[in-house]
Amino acid sequence: MSPSDVRQATASSPLPAAPAPEEHAHPLLFLRRWAAHPLRMGSVMPSSPALCRRLVRLAWPDPGRAVLELGAGTGVISAALLAAGLAPERLVLNEIDPDLVALLRRRFPAVTVIEGDARTLAERLPERLRGRIGSVICGIPLVLLPFAEQQSFLDAIARIAPGRGFLHYSYCATSPLPARRHGLEAHRAAWTPLNLPPASVWQYRRAA
Ligand SMILES: C[S@@+](CC[C@H](N)C(=O)[O-])C[C@H]1O[C@@H](n2cnc3c(N)ncnc32)[C@H](O)[C@@H]1O
């Protein structure tokens, strides 16, 4: 589109606004994947726009760095990051469910989408992204896992983004991870009642 096309579109028929994340939440697909793998999905519906907004604010990376989303689901947080202006090449999505991976690749053709278990992601991260991950959002329902399995996810995150910590959203009233036992410091950075169920965003960092 040329600059004059843009001017015309703005003057007569406005250019379409960036889609609101909730327009493409795909709740039925999400519910079907939950029915197939309830513990792995951990929730019956995608994160709400209110939760996505909080995550966008907290995860916004330093210039030149990328955001990694583990357990991207139907892509509501990813869409919110892009709608807020994050360049697609600065977003990396990981998802274990092949049906959801196919959807993410259709929705976000310019975004790197890596299929498979987050625990083996470090080895599969493209060269151009190594050492460039500025923030990690983890949507994988870690609270439902035994301690040793939780630890294997935490080790993987530390390999991918050393020293950066990570954000983790959860429906628990208290920290979904036993932070001290994992050697982490936990901080509840946000909470919203506008999610089903109400959700908190926890920020974890290696304890000093
Ligand atoms: C609670 S849903 C979050 C979906 C989405 N981020 C949202 O906010 O609506 C958890 C997601 O983590 C994915 N997941 C679970 N275990 C995983 C693993 N080991 N590696 C990668 N993704 C995983 C599930 O398939 C599911 O899409």
The ligand as a MOL file (V3000), in Angstrom:
LIG
                    3D

  0  0  0     0  0            999 V3000
M  V30 BEGIN CTAB
M  V30 COUNTS 27 29 0 0 0
M  V30 BEGIN ATOM
M  V30 1 C -3.6570 -22.5020 30.4230 0
M  V30 2 S -3.3030 -22.8420 28.7100 0 CHG=1
M  V30 3 C -2.7690 -21.2160 28.2370 0
M  V30 4 C -3.0960 -20.8940 26.7990 0
M  V30 5 C -2.8940 -19.4300 26.3940 0
M  V30 6 N -1.5510 -18.9740 26.6450 0
M  V30 7 C -3.8710 -18.5170 27.0680 0
M  V30 8 O -3.4690 -17.6820 27.8930 0
M  V30 9 O -5.0790 -18.6100 26.7590 0 CHG=-1
M  V30 10 C -1.8100 -23.8150 28.8050 0
M  V30 11 C -1.1560 -24.1370 27.4680 0
M  V30 12 O 0.1130 -24.7840 27.7190 0
M  V30 13 C 0.3000 -25.8210 26.7570 0
M  V30 14 N 1.2940 -26.7800 27.3270 0
M  V30 15 C 1.0960 -27.6500 28.3390 0
M  V30 16 N 2.2130 -28.3610 28.5920 0
M  V30 17 C 3.1500 -27.9060 27.7090 0
M  V30 18 C 4.5280 -28.2350 27.4830 0
M  V30 19 N 5.1540 -29.1890 28.2000 0
M  V30 20 N 5.2080 -27.5670 26.5230 0
M  V30 21 C 4.5810 -26.6090 25.7670 0
M  V30 22 N 3.2780 -26.2550 25.9300 0
M  V30 23 C 2.5690 -26.8950 26.8920 0
M  V30 24 C -1.1040 -26.3980 26.5870 0
M  V30 25 O -1.2280 -27.1620 25.4160 0
M  V30 26 C -1.9560 -25.1220 26.6080 0
M  V30 27 O -2.1230 -24.5970 25.3160 0
M  V30 END ATOM
M  V30 BEGIN BOND
M  V30 1 1 1 2
M  V30 2 1 2 3
M  V30 3 1 2 10
M  V30 4 1 3 4
M  V30 5 1 4 5
M  V30 6 1 5 6
M  V30 7 1 5 7
M  V30 8 2 7 8
M  V30 9 1 7 9
M  V30 10 1 10 11
M  V30 11 1 11 12
M  V30 12 1 11 26
M  V30 13 1 12 13
M  V30 14 1 13 14
M  V30 15 1 13 24
M  V30 16 1 14 15
M  V30 17 1 14 23
M  V30 18 2 15 16
M  V30 19 1 16 17
M  V30 20 1 17 18
M  V30 21 2 17 23
M  V30 22 1 18 19
M  V30 23 2 18 20
M  V30 24 1 20 21
M  V30 25 2 21 22
M  V30 26 1 22 23
M  V30 27 1 24 25
M  V30 28 1 24 26
M  V30 29 1 26 27
M  V30 END BOND
M  V30 END CTAB
M  END
